[in-house]
C-alpha cells in the first residue's frame, strides 16, 4: 500500500469496493486495525466509538467503519494515510510483534479466538486485499505477498476454513498449487473429493473477491462436497 500511494494523487475519489472511494478504503483500514491496536495498548487516532457495548461484532465492525470513514472524509487523504501508517507502525513496534511467547496468547477479535500472531496475519491479509482492490480500481497491477507471507496466510485461512466446516462435512482433500495439502471435514470417512486452487485465487476467495462458482479450480469426485468447501470458504469473508 505504501508503494501504491504516489499513484493515488488526484484519484482519491475513485470508486473502489462496496460504496467506498480510495480515501474511504484507507480509512476503513485505519478502523480495522484499531481493534488489534486497542487490545495491545496502542491508542486510537480517531474519536472514540459511539457503538453500544454488547453489539454483535459484525454489526459493530460495519458501524465503526462507517464512523471512521465519515470522520476521515472531513480530513485530507494525506492526514488519513499518515494516521493509518503511524498506527500500523505502532502495532509493529509492540512487544507482541517481536516476542513469540506474547504473540502466542489467544484473544478474541472479530468473532475469532486466535493467537495474537494470527491476528497480525489477519491484518496483513486485509491490507493486501484492499490494496489489490485499489490497484484494480486504478488499473494498476498489485503483486501478491512474497511466497513466505502468502503461505502463512494460506495456512491460517485453511485452519479457519477447517473450523468452519467442522468434523461432519464430507471430507475433501484440498491443496494449493505447488504447495501443501489438507483433508478438510470428517476424519472418519473416506475422502469424497479432491480440490486444488491457485494460492492467490484461494486467498481472494476467502477474502470475498471470488464467487464460489467462479474461482478457477481443479476438482474431482463429489461435486456437492467440493461446492460445500468453496461456499464455506467464501462465507468467511468480512472484508
URURJO-V713562 format. One record per run of one state. SS is the DSSP state (@ for helix, = for strand, . for the rest). FROM is the first residue (numbers start at 1). LEN is the number of residues. If there is no record, write none. Layout:
SS:FROM:LEN + SS:FROM:LEN
This chain:
.:1:4 + @:5:4 + .:9:6 + =:15:3 + .:18:2 + =:20:2 + @:22:18 + .:40:17 + @:57:16 + .:73:4 + @:77:16 + .:93:2 + @:95:3 + .:98:2 + @:100:4 + .:104:2 + =:106:4 + .:110:2 + =:112:4 + @:116:23 + .:139:8 + @:147:19 + .:166:6 + =:172:5 + .:177:4 + =:181:4 + .:185:8 + =:193:5 + .:198:1 + @:199:8 + .:207:11 + =:218:4 + .:222:1 + @:223:13 + .:236:4
